[in-house]
Amino acid sequence: MSDRHVGQVADRVHTIVADIFGSLDRILASVVTCYRASGSFACADLATVRPEIFACLSRTNEVVAGAGVIVAPGVLADRRRWLEWWQAPPEQDPIFLDVDLDPDSLGFYDYTAAAWFAVPERTRRRHIVGPYVDYGGTDTYMLTFTAPAEVDGRFLGVVGADVRVARFEALLLGVLAASPTEITLVNGEGRVVATNSPRLPAGSLLPDPGAERLPLPELPWSIVTSVRAGVGHGVKR
């Protein structure tokens, strides 16, 4: 194992993640300001948060596929549930994601049961979910980054961003390609987030669940390493 290359990958992962959460922090600050300025926090008030949502989508072009605010039930004065969520199709203006929030409907979307909402609500800490296939939106592998929104002890909901796994992996390509070691970033379930191995597509399960892992501080991910096929034997990849 090359500690230097593993360290470079770990540093790069933390930099990318910090940048994404940095954008979410700006949305979060806008939500808090909106809540404090509103006499009766209502759906229409969230329009003041949209500039930061759109700025996040613009700033993280092609990396973040969607971003916004998911409000906890009962927080808004005029809506029991609400997603102020906007998607960013390539080379298009943001599009509002309209989902069925009627609990009496067959298509009801109970977002409170999703880990990306439930975990920050319980822990009041940032969370990352995925990779998973976003069947309801883009039909591609996604990571969902969320952070809790809280004011004076009241949980308002979460701010979040959907990140395309392919783009996340592309941001790591430079440090991954430079490593003579096979390096794979996996989540807690052993699913591949990013790798320099052509044998392991993103979202697949690591073949050896017992492989030694190096946990990344403050992230639900680990790095797994092994000798890279063909390295040192004159085999071109």
Summary of the structure (lengths in Angstrom):
residues: 237
radius of gyration: 19.4
end to end distance: 19.7
largest distance: 69.8
contacts: 714
relative contact order: 0.16
helix: 32%
strand: 29%
